[in-house]
């Protein structure tokens, strides 16, 4: 029964020390909240100053907000100027516009044409400028170029490609056309790329131009064999 345990084939009463109660099985015991087991007894948990008992049984305790545990004591968290306690209450963070440096918060130096980033402890350059050391330098766009989406670089206009610090025209060969991206070229249907040009696609017997328009596939009932199509067996 509950409150008894088996000892040498018989049922013996579970002896409860002071400040204890039967466990969930009823065959043993555990100490009440605020007490911890020591040999066969329950002794009071020593809660240091600026601390409280945790929401569990046993010897656990936690420091009050604004204090951190060091050995068996709760030491106050030293919050420097321009900082605040973080959500845990055991450490601190710098206010927006400041960054952590050793044990203090130092102001973030934002250069001209720059702004504080989302974290608040760093900076980025405005669109049209790029970081150069501790400054924001203007992005120089060459002729036939425009600012990239990032705003810190440039891209060539459609039909042109980047070559060092300038934009040069993309040379589209005969039977070719400018790719949708505007950064290269593709061959018309029935042609394939070959050394910078578009050559007629050689389609063997019993084959057809595939969906891409630049390759071929064997007709139904045939399989690829080398550069041609052979009739499938069976």
Residue frames as a rotation matrix with the C-alpha (Angstrom) as fourth column:
UNK 1
0.576 0.818 0.000 0.00
0.818 -0.576 0.000 0.00
0.000 0.000 -1.000 0.00
UNK 2
0.301 -0.426 0.853 0.97
0.183 -0.853 -0.490 3.66
0.936 0.303 -0.179 -0.25
UNK 3
0.514 -0.202 0.834 3.24
-0.776 -0.524 0.351 4.61
0.367 -0.827 -0.426 2.64
UNK 4
0.645 -0.330 0.689 4.84
-0.231 0.776 0.587 1.18
-0.728 -0.538 0.424 2.78
UNK 5
0.294 -0.600 -0.744 7.86
-0.925 0.019 -0.381 -0.32
0.242 0.800 -0.549 1.06
UNK 6
0.921 0.070 -0.382 9.11
-0.055 0.997 0.050 -3.90
0.385 -0.025 0.923 0.64
UNK 7
0.049 -0.908 0.415 11.93
-0.965 -0.151 -0.217 -4.92
0.260 -0.390 -0.884 2.97
UNK 8
-0.853 -0.489 0.184 13.12
-0.519 0.833 -0.190 -8.58
-0.060 -0.257 -0.964 3.08
UNK 9
-0.786 0.562 -0.257 9.83
0.316 0.723 0.615 -9.89
0.531 0.402 -0.746 1.70
UNK 10
-0.152 0.752 -0.642 7.70
0.963 -0.034 -0.268 -7.84
-0.223 -0.658 -0.719 4.11
UNK 11
0.196 0.302 0.933 6.02
0.526 -0.835 0.160 -4.39
0.828 0.459 -0.322 3.98
UNK 12
-0.324 -0.390 -0.862 7.60
0.933 -0.280 -0.224 -1.80
-0.154 -0.877 0.454 6.24
UNK 13
0.747 0.609 -0.269 6.29
0.590 -0.792 -0.154 1.69
-0.307 -0.043 -0.951 6.98
UNK 14
0.085 -0.678 0.730 8.09
0.691 -0.488 -0.534 4.47
0.718 0.550 0.427 5.13
UNK 15
0.221 -0.081 -0.972 9.62
0.894 -0.382 0.235 6.61
-0.391 -0.921 -0.012 7.86
UNK 16
0.497 0.045 0.866 9.31
0.566 -0.774 -0.285 10.29
0.658 0.632 -0.410 7.03
UNK 17
-0.515 -0.671 -0.533 11.84
0.857 -0.382 -0.346 12.71
0.029 -0.635 0.772 8.50
UNK 18
0.113 0.522 -0.845 10.77
0.490 -0.770 -0.409 16.20
-0.864 -0.368 -0.343 9.52
UNK 19
0.084 0.020 -0.996 9.92
-0.550 -0.833 -0.063 18.50
-0.831 0.553 -0.059 6.59
UNK 20
-0.926 -0.329 -0.182 9.39
-0.337 0.510 0.792 15.63
-0.168 0.795 -0.583 4.14
UNK 21
0.146 0.988 0.051 6.45
-0.783 0.147 -0.605 13.96
-0.605 0.048 0.795 2.35
UNK 22
0.098 -0.032 0.995 5.76
0.282 0.959 0.003 10.75
-0.954 0.280 0.103 0.44
UNK 23
-0.794 -0.401 -0.457 6.89
-0.328 -0.351 0.877 10.75
-0.512 0.846 0.147 -3.16
UNK 24
-0.231 0.764 -0.602 4.51
-0.973 -0.176 0.150 10.12
0.009 0.620 0.784 -6.09
UNK 25
-0.293 0.071 -0.953 4.89
-0.308 0.937 0.164 6.32
0.905 0.342 -0.253 -5.83
UNK 26
0.619 0.558 0.553 4.36
-0.664 -0.003 0.747 6.28
0.419 -0.830 0.369 -2.10
UNK 27
0.809 -0.378 -0.450 7.41
0.438 0.899 0.031 4.06
0.393 -0.222 0.893 -1.59
UNK 28
-0.291 -0.931 -0.219 9.87
0.921 -0.211 -0.327 6.78
0.258 -0.297 0.919 -0.61
UNK 29
0.612 0.485 -0.624 10.01
0.667 -0.741 0.078 10.43
-0.425 -0.464 -0.777 0.35
UNK 30
-0.175 -0.671 0.721 11.37
0.793 -0.530 -0.300 13.81
0.583 0.519 0.625 -0.70
UNK 31
-0.641 -0.197 -0.742 11.98
0.689 -0.572 -0.444 17.06
-0.337 -0.796 0.503 1.10
UNK 32
0.516 0.845 -0.141 9.51
0.748 -0.524 -0.407 19.91
-0.418 0.105 -0.902 1.18
UNK 33
0.487 -0.290 0.824 10.21
0.530 -0.652 -0.543 23.09
0.695 0.701 -0.164 -0.75
UNK 34
0.593 -0.356 0.722 13.01
-0.578 -0.812 0.075 25.02
0.560 -0.462 -0.688 0.96
UNK 35
0.462 -0.451 0.764 14.66
-0.603 0.472 0.643 21.88
-0.650 -0.758 -0.054 2.29
UNK 36
0.262 -0.472 -0.842 17.30
-0.808 0.369 -0.459 19.56
0.527 0.800 -0.285 0.83
UNK 37
0.964 0.130 -0.233 18.10
-0.023 0.910 0.413 15.93
0.265 -0.393 0.880 1.61
UNK 38
-0.026 -0.968 0.249 21.15
-0.830 -0.118 -0.546 15.31
0.558 -0.221 -0.800 3.76
UNK 39
-0.963 -0.259 0.076 21.62
-0.266 0.858 -0.439 11.66
0.049 -0.443 -0.895 4.74
UNK 40
-0.583 0.786 -0.205 18.21
0.726 0.617 0.302 10.62
0.364 0.027 -0.931 6.14
UNK 41
-0.086 0.536 -0.840 16.96
0.726 -0.544 -0.421 14.08
-0.682 -0.646 -0.342 7.04
UNK 42
0.322 0.245 0.914 15.83
0.816 -0.561 -0.136 17.34
0.480 0.790 -0.381 5.42
UNK 43
-0.268 -0.494 -0.827 17.85
0.798 -0.594 0.096 20.46
-0.539 -0.635 0.554 6.18
UNK 44
0.669 0.597 -0.444 16.81
0.320 -0.770 -0.552 24.01
-0.671 0.227 -0.706 5.34
UNK 45
0.287 -0.531 0.798 18.20
0.915 -0.096 -0.393 25.47
0.285 0.842 0.458 2.13
UNK 46
-0.070 -0.393 -0.917 20.45
0.597 -0.753 0.277 28.44
-0.799 -0.528 0.287 2.81
UNK 47
0.522 0.328 0.788 19.17
0.832 -0.397 -0.386 31.20
0.187 0.857 -0.480 0.54
UNK 48
-0.536 -0.811 -0.235 21.72
0.840 -0.541 -0.048 34.01
-0.088 -0.223 0.971 0.21
UNK 49
-0.159 0.422 -0.892 20.84
0.186 -0.875 -0.447 37.70
-0.970 -0.237 0.061 0.35
UNK 50
-0.177 0.207 -0.962 19.10
-0.795 -0.606 0.016 39.04
-0.580 0.768 0.272 -2.76
UNK 51
-0.877 -0.044 -0.479 17.88
-0.341 0.758 0.555 35.59
0.339 0.650 -0.680 -3.76
UNK 52
0.007 0.925 0.381 14.73
-0.967 0.102 -0.232 33.47
-0.253 -0.367 0.895 -3.56
UNK 53
-0.370 -0.053 0.927 13.74
-0.115 0.993 0.011 29.80
-0.922 -0.102 -0.374 -3.63
UNK 54
-0.865 0.064 -0.497 13.25
-0.496 0.027 0.868 28.43
0.069 0.998 0.008 -7.12
UNK 55
0.113 0.992 0.048 9.90
-0.989 0.117 -0.096 26.95
-0.100 -0.037 0.994 -8.13
UNK 56
0.261 -0.073 -0.963 11.05
-0.292 0.945 -0.151 23.41
0.920 0.320 0.225 -7.43
UNK 57
0.990 0.064 0.125 11.75
-0.140 0.340 0.930 21.13
0.017 -0.938 0.346 -4.51
UNK 58
0.491 -0.864 -0.113 15.26
0.839 0.504 -0.207 20.76
0.235 0.007 0.972 -3.18
UNK 59
0.074 -0.622 -0.779 18.18
0.755 -0.476 0.452 23.13
-0.652 -0.622 0.434 -2.72
UNK 60
-0.291 -0.238 0.927 17.66
0.902 -0.392 0.182 25.33
0.320 0.888 0.329 -5.81
UNK 61
0.332 0.376 -0.865 17.63
0.548 -0.823 -0.148 29.09
-0.768 -0.425 -0.479 -5.46
UNK 62
0.105 -0.234 0.967 17.90
0.930 -0.321 -0.179 31.96
0.353 0.918 0.184 -7.91
UNK 63
-0.745 -0.456 -0.487 19.16
0.594 -0.785 -0.175 35.52
-0.302 -0.420 0.856 -7.63
UNK 64
0.297 0.821 -0.488 16.81
0.442 -0.571 -0.692 38.49
-0.846 -0.011 -0.532 -7.72
UNK 65
0.657 -0.016 0.753 16.66
0.719 -0.286 -0.633 40.55
0.225 0.958 -0.177 -10.90
UNK 66
0.781 -0.444 0.438 19.75
-0.376 -0.896 -0.237 42.73
0.498 0.021 -0.867 -11.11
UNK 67
0.239 -0.710 0.662 21.96
-0.827 0.208 0.523 40.17
-0.509 -0.672 -0.537 -9.40
UNK 68
0.460 -0.148 -0.875 24.00
-0.575 0.702 -0.421 37.22
0.677 0.697 0.238 -10.69
UNK 69
0.984 -0.046 0.170 25.15
-0.098 0.657 0.747 34.08
-0.146 -0.752 0.642 -8.91
UNK 70
0.196 -0.971 -0.137 28.84
-0.543 0.009 -0.840 33.88
0.817 0.239 -0.525 -8.07
UNK 71
-0.869 -0.422 -0.259 29.71
-0.098 0.659 -0.745 30.84
0.485 -0.623 -0.614 -5.95
UNK 72
-0.401 0.746 -0.532 27.11
0.882 0.471 -0.004 30.79
0.247 -0.471 -0.847 -3.13
UNK 73
-0.406 0.231 -0.884 26.26
0.417 -0.814 -0.404 34.49
-0.813 -0.532 0.234 -3.24
UNK 74
0.419 0.567 0.709 24.25
0.908 -0.257 -0.331 36.93
-0.006 0.782 -0.623 -5.37
UNK 75
-0.487 -0.702 -0.520 26.34
0.609 -0.700 0.374 39.85
-0.626 -0.135 0.768 -6.57
UNK 76
0.439 0.711 -0.549 24.75
0.125 -0.653 -0.747 42.99
-0.890 0.259 -0.376 -7.98
UNK 77
0.219 -0.290 0.932 25.11
0.972 0.145 -0.184 43.48
-0.082 0.946 0.314 -11.74
UNK 78
-0.242 -0.384 -0.891 27.11
0.311 -0.901 0.304 46.65
-0.919 -0.203 0.338 -12.32
UNK 79
0.454 0.487 0.746 25.29
0.872 -0.073 -0.484 48.50
-0.181 0.871 -0.457 -15.11
UNK 80
-0.605 -0.775 -0.184 27.52
0.709 -0.630 0.317 51.16
-0.362 0.061 0.930 -16.73
UNK 81
-0.249 0.454 -0.856 26.38
-0.236 -0.885 -0.401 54.53
-0.939 0.102 0.328 -18.06
UNK 82
-0.160 0.324 -0.932 24.25
-0.973 -0.210 0.094 54.35
-0.165 0.923 0.349 -21.25
UNK 83
-0.813 -0.046 -0.581 23.29
-0.198 0.960 0.200 50.73
0.548 0.277 -0.789 -20.55
UNK 84
0.037 0.865 0.501 20.34
-0.990 -0.038 0.139 48.79
0.139 -0.501 0.854 -19.12
UNK 85
-0.454 -0.117 0.883 19.61
-0.457 0.882 -0.118 45.36
-0.765 -0.457 -0.454 -17.65
UNK 86
-0.782 0.189 -0.594 18.79
-0.513 0.346 0.785 42.79
0.354 0.919 -0.173 -20.33
UNK 87
0.151 0.975 -0.162 15.69
-0.694 0.221 0.685 40.57
0.704 0.009 0.710 -20.26
UNK 88
0.106 -0.163 -0.981 17.40
0.398 0.911 -0.108 37.92
0.911 -0.379 0.162 -18.14
UNK 89
0.880 0.190 0.435 18.19
-0.251 -0.591 0.766 40.45
0.403 -0.784 -0.472 -15.43
UNK 90
0.766 -0.642 -0.014 21.63
0.450 0.522 0.724 38.83
-0.458 -0.561 0.689 -15.09
UNK 91
-0.369 -0.876 0.311 23.55
0.866 -0.203 0.458 41.00
-0.338 0.438 0.833 -17.57
UNK 92
0.194 0.390 -0.900 23.37
0.104 -0.920 -0.377 44.35
-0.975 -0.021 -0.219 -19.37
UNK 93
0.097 -0.115 0.989 23.17
0.991 0.100 -0.086 45.79
-0.089 0.988 0.123 -22.87
UNK 94
-0.818 -0.417 -0.397 24.18
0.364 -0.909 0.203 49.12
-0.445 0.022 0.895 -24.30
UNK 95
0.217 0.885 -0.412 21.54
0.122 -0.443 -0.888 51.62
-0.969 0.143 -0.204 -25.39
UNK 96
0.610 0.076 0.788 21.03
0.778 0.131 -0.615 52.24
-0.150 0.988 0.021 -29.09
UNK 97
0.853 -0.358 0.380 23.89
-0.114 -0.838 -0.533 54.32
0.509 0.411 -0.756 -30.47
UNK 98
0.235 -0.790 0.567 26.43
-0.961 -0.102 0.256 52.77
-0.145 -0.605 -0.783 -28.14
UNK 99
0.536 -0.129 -0.834 28.51
-0.264 0.913 -0.311 49.58
0.802 0.387 0.456 -28.32
UNK 100
0.988 -0.127 0.082 29.99
-0.029 0.376 0.926 47.37
-0.149 -0.918 0.368 -25.66
UNK 101
0.338 -0.941 -0.018 33.69
-0.166 -0.041 -0.985 47.80
0.926 0.336 -0.170 -24.99
UNK 102
-0.782 -0.562 -0.269 35.11
0.086 0.331 -0.940 45.91
0.617 -0.758 -0.210 -22.03
UNK 103
-0.520 0.583 -0.624 32.92
0.850 0.284 -0.443 46.97
-0.081 -0.761 -0.644 -19.11
UNK 104
-0.445 0.348 -0.825 31.49
0.045 -0.911 -0.409 50.17
-0.895 -0.219 0.390 -20.56
UNK 105
0.383 0.615 0.690 29.40
0.828 0.103 -0.552 51.56
-0.410 0.782 -0.469 -23.42
UNK 106
-0.578 -0.622 -0.528 31.10
0.240 -0.748 0.618 53.82
-0.780 0.230 0.582 -25.95
UNK 107
0.311 0.754 -0.578 29.29
-0.330 -0.485 -0.810 55.95
-0.891 0.443 0.098 -28.52
UNK 108
0.145 -0.179 0.973 29.12
0.825 0.565 -0.019 54.67
-0.546 0.805 0.230 -32.09
UNK 109
-0.337 -0.338 -0.879 30.81
-0.173 -0.895 0.410 57.18
-0.925 0.290 0.243 -34.40
UNK 110
0.361 0.556 0.748 28.63
0.705 0.362 -0.610 57.45
-0.610 0.748 -0.261 -37.51
UNK 111
-0.698 -0.713 -0.075 30.39
0.473 -0.536 0.699 59.10
-0.538 0.452 0.712 -40.46
UNK 112
-0.328 0.543 -0.773 28.83
-0.644 -0.727 -0.237 61.59
-0.691 0.420 0.589 -42.89
UNK 113
-0.099 0.441 -0.892 26.41
-0.937 0.261 0.232 59.87
0.335 0.859 0.387 -45.30
UNK 114
-0.755 -0.119 -0.645 26.00
0.048 0.971 -0.234 56.99
0.655 -0.207 -0.727 -42.84
UNK 115
0.120 0.835 0.538 23.35
-0.800 -0.239 0.550 55.84
0.587 -0.496 0.639 -40.36
UNK 116
-0.463 -0.210 0.861 22.97
-0.787 0.545 -0.290 53.53
-0.409 -0.811 -0.418 -37.37
UNK 117
-0.716 0.207 -0.667 22.21
-0.323 0.749 0.579 49.95
0.619 0.630 -0.469 -38.42
UNK 118
0.254 0.948 -0.190 19.29
-0.274 0.259 0.926 47.87
0.927 -0.183 0.326 -37.10
UNK 119
0.141 -0.259 -0.955 21.33
0.772 0.633 -0.058 46.50
0.620 -0.730 0.289 -34.18
UNK 120
0.928 0.253 0.272 22.07
0.082 -0.854 0.514 50.03
0.362 -0.454 -0.814 -32.99
UNK 121
0.657 -0.752 -0.051 25.71
0.009 -0.060 0.998 49.23
-0.754 -0.656 -0.033 -32.22
UNK 122
-0.401 -0.770 0.495 27.10
0.645 0.147 0.750 49.68
-0.651 0.620 0.438 -35.74
UNK 123
0.094 0.417 -0.904 26.58
-0.351 -0.836 -0.422 51.75
-0.932 0.357 0.067 -38.88
UNK 124
-0.022 -0.047 0.999 25.99
0.854 0.518 0.043 51.48
-0.520 0.854 0.029 -42.63
UNK 125
-0.880 -0.323 -0.347 26.34
0.086 -0.830 0.552 53.87
-0.466 0.456 0.758 -45.54
UNK 126
0.114 0.926 -0.359 23.39
-0.332 -0.305 -0.893 55.51
-0.936 0.221 0.273 -47.29
UNK 127
0.550 0.187 0.814 22.47
0.633 0.542 -0.553 54.42
-0.545 0.819 0.180 -50.79
UNK 128
0.905 -0.265 0.333 25.03
0.136 -0.563 -0.816 55.66
0.404 0.783 -0.473 -53.28
UNK 129
0.271 -0.845 0.461 27.89
-0.918 -0.371 -0.141 55.36
0.290 -0.385 -0.876 -50.80
UNK 130
0.671 -0.136 -0.729 30.12
0.159 0.987 -0.038 52.46
0.724 -0.090 0.684 -49.75
UNK 131
0.947 -0.322 -0.012 32.19
-0.025 -0.113 0.993 51.85
-0.321 -0.940 -0.115 -46.64
UNK 132
0.465 -0.881 0.094 35.82
0.230 0.018 -0.973 52.83
0.855 0.474 0.211 -46.96
UNK 133
-0.709 -0.680 -0.187 37.56
0.309 -0.061 -0.949 52.38
0.634 -0.731 0.253 -43.65
UNK 134
-0.565 0.497 -0.658 35.68
0.703 -0.126 -0.700 54.55
-0.431 -0.858 -0.278 -41.16
UNK 135
-0.639 0.307 -0.706 34.12
-0.413 -0.911 -0.022 56.73
-0.649 0.277 0.708 -43.89
UNK 136
0.260 0.736 0.625 31.34
0.498 0.452 -0.740 56.52
-0.827 0.504 -0.249 -46.47
UNK 137
-0.701 -0.585 -0.408 32.76
-0.101 -0.484 0.869 57.18
-0.706 0.650 0.280 -49.95
UNK 138
0.213 0.833 -0.511 30.50
-0.726 -0.215 -0.653 57.91
-0.654 0.510 0.559 -52.95
UNK 139
0.041 -0.103 0.994 29.95
0.459 0.885 0.073 55.09
-0.887 0.453 0.084 -55.43
UNK 140
-0.321 -0.227 -0.919 31.27
-0.628 -0.675 0.386 56.26
-0.709 0.702 0.075 -58.81
UNK 141
0.338 0.537 0.773 29.13
0.295 0.719 -0.629 54.83
-0.894 0.441 0.085 -61.59
UNK 142
-0.749 -0.662 -0.025 30.72
0.151 -0.207 0.967 54.70
-0.645 0.720 0.255 -65.05
UNK 143
-0.461 0.556 -0.692 28.91
-0.866 -0.452 0.214 55.55
-0.194 0.698 0.689 -68.29
UNK 144
-0.088 0.579 -0.811 26.07
-0.622 0.604 0.499 53.13
0.778 0.548 0.307 -69.16
UNK 145
-0.645 -0.101 -0.757 25.81
0.460 0.740 -0.491 51.95
0.610 -0.665 -0.431 -65.54
UNK 146
0.169 0.733 0.659 23.43
-0.434 -0.545 0.717 52.49
0.885 -0.407 0.225 -62.63
UNK 147
-0.464 -0.314 0.829 23.37
-0.882 0.070 -0.467 51.91
0.089 -0.947 -0.309 -58.87
UNK 148
-0.677 0.201 -0.708 22.74
0.085 0.977 0.196 48.29
0.731 0.073 -0.679 -57.88
UNK 149
0.363 0.926 -0.101 19.85
0.169 0.042 0.985 47.41
0.917 -0.374 -0.141 -55.60
UNK 150
0.227 -0.345 -0.911 22.18
0.961 0.233 0.151 47.32
0.160 -0.909 0.384 -52.59
UNK 151
0.964 0.171 0.202 23.11
0.166 -0.985 0.045 50.94
0.207 -0.010 -0.978 -53.31
UNK 152
0.586 -0.810 -0.023 26.76
-0.301 -0.244 0.922 50.26
-0.752 -0.533 -0.387 -52.52
UNK 153
-0.512 -0.714 0.477 27.81
0.265 0.397 0.879 49.07
-0.817 0.576 -0.014 -55.99
UNK 154
-0.061 0.485 -0.872 26.87
-0.782 -0.566 -0.260 49.50
-0.620 0.666 0.414 -59.66
UNK 155
-0.063 0.119 0.991 25.65
0.430 0.899 -0.081 47.37
-0.900 0.421 -0.108 -62.54
UNK 156
-0.940 -0.301 -0.162 25.85
-0.033 -0.393 0.919 47.80
-0.340 0.869 0.360 -66.28
UNK 157
-0.127 0.919 -0.373 22.78
-0.815 -0.311 -0.488 48.69
-0.565 0.242 0.789 -68.31
UNK 158
0.493 0.421 0.762 21.02
0.047 0.861 -0.506 46.01
-0.869 0.285 0.404 -70.34
UNK 159
0.971 -0.144 0.192 23.15
0.210 0.125 -0.970 44.92
0.116 0.982 0.151 -73.30
UNK 160
0.304 -0.908 0.287 26.41
-0.585 -0.416 -0.697 45.77
0.752 0.044 -0.657 -71.57
UNK 161
0.751 -0.142 -0.645 28.76
0.493 0.771 0.404 43.82
0.440 -0.621 0.649 -69.29
UNK 162
0.905 -0.424 0.033 31.21
-0.305 -0.595 0.744 44.84
-0.296 -0.683 -0.668 -66.60
UNK 163
0.568 -0.821 0.057 34.87
0.651 0.405 -0.643 45.02
0.504 0.402 0.764 -67.58
UNK 164
-0.607 -0.753 -0.254 37.10
0.714 -0.378 -0.589 46.40
0.348 -0.539 0.767 -64.82
UNK 165
-0.566 0.364 -0.740 35.66
0.429 -0.636 -0.641 49.86
-0.704 -0.680 0.204 -64.04
UNK 166
-0.656 0.361 -0.663 33.62
-0.683 -0.658 0.318 50.33
-0.322 0.661 0.678 -67.22
UNK 167
0.164 0.783 0.599 30.73
-0.055 0.614 -0.787 48.83
-0.985 0.097 0.144 -69.19
UNK 168
-0.777 -0.431 -0.459 31.34
-0.495 -0.032 0.868 47.34
-0.389 0.902 -0.188 -72.64
UNK 169
0.107 0.887 -0.450 28.75
-0.991 0.059 -0.120 46.24
-0.080 0.459 0.885 -75.19
UNK 170
-0.082 -0.025 0.996 27.81
-0.181 0.983 0.009 42.55
-0.980 -0.180 -0.085 -75.31
UNK 171
-0.565 -0.190 -0.803 28.60
-0.811 -0.050 0.583 41.21
-0.151 0.980 -0.126 -78.79
UNK 172
0.175 0.732 0.658 25.67
-0.343 0.672 -0.656 39.09
-0.923 -0.111 0.369 -79.93
UNK 173
-0.817 -0.563 0.123 26.59
-0.107 0.358 0.928 36.73
-0.566 0.745 -0.352 -82.83
UNK 174
-0.530 0.618 -0.581 24.44
-0.779 -0.084 0.621 36.01
0.335 0.781 0.527 -85.88
UNK 175
-0.001 0.691 -0.723 21.40
-0.060 0.722 0.690 33.88
0.998 0.044 0.041 -85.00
UNK 176
-0.571 -0.174 -0.802 21.75
0.769 0.228 -0.597 34.95
0.286 -0.958 0.003 -81.39
UNK 177
0.274 0.664 0.695 19.78
0.164 -0.745 0.647 37.29
0.948 -0.063 -0.312 -79.14
UNK 178
-0.538 -0.446 0.715 20.27
-0.540 -0.469 -0.699 39.13
0.647 -0.763 0.011 -75.86
UNK 179
-0.623 0.272 -0.734 19.41
0.576 0.794 -0.194 36.92
0.530 -0.543 -0.651 -72.84
UNK 180
0.428 0.900 0.088 16.45
0.548 -0.336 0.766 37.99
0.719 -0.279 -0.637 -70.67
UNK 181
0.458 -0.316 -0.831 18.88
0.818 -0.218 0.533 39.07
-0.349 -0.923 0.159 -67.97
UNK 182
0.985 -0.117 0.130 20.56
-0.032 -0.852 -0.522 41.43
0.172 0.510 -0.843 -70.41
UNK 183
0.503 -0.838 0.212 23.94
-0.607 -0.167 0.777 40.16
-0.616 -0.520 -0.592 -69.17
UNK 184
-0.581 -0.689 0.434 24.68
-0.153 0.616 0.773 37.65
-0.800 0.382 -0.463 -71.97
UNK 185
-0.204 0.505 -0.839 23.27
-0.976 -0.172 0.134 36.06
-0.077 0.846 0.528 -75.11
UNK 186
-0.107 0.271 0.957 21.50
-0.120 0.952 -0.283 32.91
-0.987 -0.145 -0.069 -76.25
UNK 187
-0.971 -0.219 -0.091 21.14
-0.130 0.172 0.976 31.16
-0.198 0.960 -0.196 -79.62
UNK 188
-0.207 0.930 -0.304 17.91
-0.978 -0.206 0.035 31.10
-0.030 0.305 0.952 -81.57
UNK 189
0.388 0.443 0.808 15.92
-0.410 0.868 -0.280 27.89
-0.826 -0.223 0.518 -81.80
UNK 190
0.980 -0.041 0.195 17.68
0.181 0.592 -0.786 25.37
-0.083 0.805 0.587 -84.03
UNK 191
0.362 -0.911 0.199 21.14
-0.206 -0.286 -0.936 26.72
0.909 0.298 -0.291 -83.21
UNK 192
0.835 -0.175 -0.522 23.67
0.545 0.393 0.740 25.90
0.076 -0.903 0.424 -80.48
UNK 193
0.811 -0.582 -0.054 26.54
-0.529 -0.770 0.358 27.81
-0.249 -0.262 -0.932 -78.88
UNK 194
0.705 -0.668 0.240 29.98
0.701 0.707 -0.090 27.06
-0.110 0.232 0.967 -80.27
UNK 195
-0.277 -0.956 -0.100 33.09
0.938 -0.292 0.190 29.14
-0.210 -0.041 0.977 -79.53
UNK 196
-0.604 0.026 -0.797 31.31
0.172 -0.972 -0.162 32.49
-0.778 -0.235 0.582 -79.25
UNK 197
-0.768 0.390 -0.508 28.98
-0.635 -0.356 0.686 31.89
0.087 0.849 0.521 -82.21
UNK 198
0.045 0.842 0.538 25.70
-0.533 0.476 -0.700 30.13
-0.845 -0.255 0.470 -83.01
UNK 199
-0.837 -0.343 -0.426 25.96
-0.543 0.428 0.722 27.16
-0.065 0.836 -0.545 -85.37
UNK 200
0.045 0.898 -0.437 23.16
-0.852 0.262 0.452 25.14
0.521 0.352 0.777 -86.89
UNK 201
-0.115 0.014 0.993 22.06
-0.782 0.615 -0.099 22.32
-0.612 -0.788 -0.060 -84.61
UNK 202
-0.600 -0.158 -0.784 22.73
-0.679 0.619 0.395 19.01
0.422 0.769 -0.479 -86.36
UNK 203
0.031 0.718 0.695 19.65
-0.846 0.389 -0.364 16.88
-0.532 -0.577 0.619 -85.74
UNK 204
-0.898 -0.439 0.030 20.16
-0.362 0.777 0.516 13.21
-0.249 0.452 -0.856 -86.68
UNK 205
-0.459 0.746 -0.483 17.54
-0.367 0.336 0.867 10.99
0.809 0.576 0.119 -88.26
UNK 206
0.116 0.656 -0.745 14.68
0.514 0.602 0.611 9.88
0.850 -0.454 -0.267 -86.01
UNK 207
-0.482 -0.276 -0.831 15.26
0.857 -0.344 -0.383 12.86
-0.181 -0.897 0.402 -83.69
UNK 208
0.418 0.638 0.647 13.71
0.654 -0.706 0.273 16.27
0.630 0.309 -0.712 -83.05
UNK 209
-0.547 -0.541 0.638 14.66
-0.012 -0.758 -0.653 19.59
0.837 -0.365 0.408 -81.48
UNK 210
-0.356 0.401 -0.844 13.74
0.888 0.428 -0.171 19.47
0.292 -0.810 -0.509 -77.79
UNK 211
0.611 0.761 -0.219 11.94
0.787 -0.554 0.270 22.02
0.085 -0.338 -0.937 -75.66
UNK 212
0.143 -0.629 -0.764 15.08
0.489 -0.626 0.607 24.11
-0.860 -0.460 0.218 -75.07
UNK 213
0.959 0.242 -0.150 15.39
-0.022 -0.461 -0.887 24.73
-0.284 0.854 -0.437 -78.82
UNK 214
0.406 -0.891 -0.206 19.16
-0.909 -0.371 -0.188 24.23
0.092 0.264 -0.960 -78.65
UNK 215
-0.657 -0.551 0.514 19.41
-0.586 0.803 0.112 20.45
-0.475 -0.228 -0.850 -78.17
UNK 216
-0.143 0.628 -0.765 17.80
-0.815 0.364 0.451 17.36
0.562 0.688 0.459 -79.69
UNK 217
-0.314 0.161 0.936 16.08
-0.665 0.666 -0.338 14.24
-0.678 -0.728 -0.102 -78.39
UNK 218
-0.998 -0.045 -0.053 15.30
-0.069 0.742 0.667 10.91
0.009 0.669 -0.743 -80.01
UNK 219
-0.267 0.953 -0.145 11.77
-0.801 -0.136 0.583 10.24
0.536 0.271 0.800 -81.25
UNK 220
0.216 0.434 0.875 9.59
-0.828 0.557 -0.072 7.72
-0.518 -0.709 0.479 -79.40
UNK 221
0.971 0.136 0.198 10.74
-0.044 0.911 -0.411 4.19
-0.236 0.390 0.890 -80.12
UNK 222
0.492 -0.867 0.082 14.36
0.293 0.077 -0.953 5.27
0.820 0.493 0.292 -80.48
UNK 223
0.863 -0.302 -0.404 17.21
0.374 -0.155 0.914 5.72
-0.339 -0.941 -0.021 -78.03
UNK 224
0.754 -0.626 -0.198 20.34
-0.656 -0.726 -0.205 7.81
-0.016 0.285 -0.958 -78.11
UNK 225
0.710 -0.616 0.340 23.43
0.531 0.786 0.316 6.00
-0.462 -0.044 0.886 -79.35
UNK 226
-0.402 -0.896 0.187 26.55
0.872 -0.311 0.379 8.13
-0.281 0.315 0.906 -79.85
UNK 227
-0.838 0.061 -0.542 25.57
-0.152 -0.980 0.125 11.05
-0.524 0.187 0.831 -82.10
UNK 228
-0.690 0.621 -0.371 22.48
-0.451 0.032 0.892 9.36
0.566 0.783 0.258 -83.49
UNK 229
-0.123 0.752 0.647 19.29
-0.912 0.171 -0.372 7.55
-0.391 -0.636 0.665 -82.57
UNK 230
-0.893 -0.174 -0.415 18.95
-0.323 0.890 0.323 3.75
0.313 0.422 -0.851 -82.76
UNK 231
0.058 0.980 -0.188 15.68
-0.526 0.190 0.829 1.86
0.848 0.051 0.527 -82.70
UNK 232
-0.218 -0.076 0.973 14.81
-0.965 0.165 -0.203 0.59
-0.146 -0.983 -0.109 -79.23
UNK 233
-0.840 -0.108 -0.532 14.83
-0.227 0.960 0.164 -3.17
0.493 0.258 -0.831 -78.78
UNK 234
-0.715 0.645 -0.270 11.55
0.686 0.572 -0.449 -4.84
-0.135 -0.506 -0.852 -77.95
